[in-house]
Structure formats: C-alpha cells, structure tokens
Amino acid sequence: RGMLDIKGWSQAYAKLTWLQAASWFWGVDTGSHALRIITSGVFDRFPKAQLVLGHNGEHVVYDLWRIDNRLKNQPLGYPAKLPVRSYFKRNVHVATSGEFSDLALRHVIGEIGADRVLFAIDPPYEHIEAGASWFDATPISDAERHAIARGNAIRLLKLPLKA
C-alpha cells in the first residue's frame, strides 16, 4: 500500500497521509456527501428511498443535534422539509462496519433506533473474528442483537428469509 492518490481530495489532507483513507478522511468525505443528499430534499421527493451509511453513520449521527440546531437557527436557505434527524429515522440506515465500540453503538441506537442499524465488519480494514466477537459480547438486548444482526437487513433488502 503506497501513498494514496489525493487528486480531487481536500488539500487540507495532502500532507497528512496518516489521516487519508480509512482512518479519517473517507468517513468525513462520505458523511459530507450524505449530508448533501439528505439536506438537498432528495428524501422529500423520494420518501421511500433508503440510504445505507457505513461506520455508524460516517460521523453524522454523532452531530445530529448540532446539525439540526444550526439549520433551525441559521437556515441559510435549507431546502429540505424536515430536520436531518427525521431523515435518519425514516430514510437512512447505518452499518456498524469497522466500529467495534460498545459506547458508539449505544449512542447510535439512542439517536436513531436499533431498527436503523445493520451489523457489518469492513474487511480488509477490520478482521471478521474481531467484529464477530465484539458483536456477540456487546451489551445490547436480545431483540436489538437479532434486529441488528439480521432482522433489519432482511426487512430493508426484502430478503426471502425469516426475520
């Protein structure tokens, strides 16, 4: 793995190679793009559309209160009809992918509900055994574990399996 091609990436990260890619920038960039989609009103026009974000929501879930508070108090032409949190509870699912933190999972469940969370691991960046061991031991209810492990994916993707 050599240095990543940063063409098109923010120059703020050009010399910070350790923050490029999966350690930080990809999540921030993906979260920013998701916010552009959500706040543009796409889900007002397509209310049944669903978006899946990895890594517990690419940092956005942690800032839902602030994002909504700033948009409410300084709307600056905000085109969407609802607060961002509302779209996360209606149109966005998040995958755990590579976020093996009990506290982070509890936060995500608290913010958007266990019914919006999907279990994922994120190989090759994270190891399958580590992700599975973490998920088996994380302190959540049996109902949350079942939903996150498979029930939510079956429902979202309309898989022909019993939830």
Sequence and secondary structure as in RCSB ss.txt:
>XXXX:A:sequence
RGMLDIKGWSQAYAKLTWLQAASWFWGVDTGSHALRIITSGVFDRFPKAQLVLGHNGEHVVYDLWRIDNRLKNQP
LGYPAKLPVRSYFKRNVHVATSGEFSDLALRHVIGEIGADRVLFAIDPPYEHIEAGASWFDATPISDAERHAIAR
GNAIRLLKLPLKA
>XXXX:A:secstr
      TTS GGGTT GGGSGGGTHHHHHHHHHHHHHHHTTHHHHSTT  EEESHHHHTTGGGHHHHHHHHHHS 
TT   SS HHHHHHHTEEEE TT   HHHHHHHHHHH GGGEE    TTTS HHHHHHHHHHS   HHHHHIIII
IHHHHHHT SS  
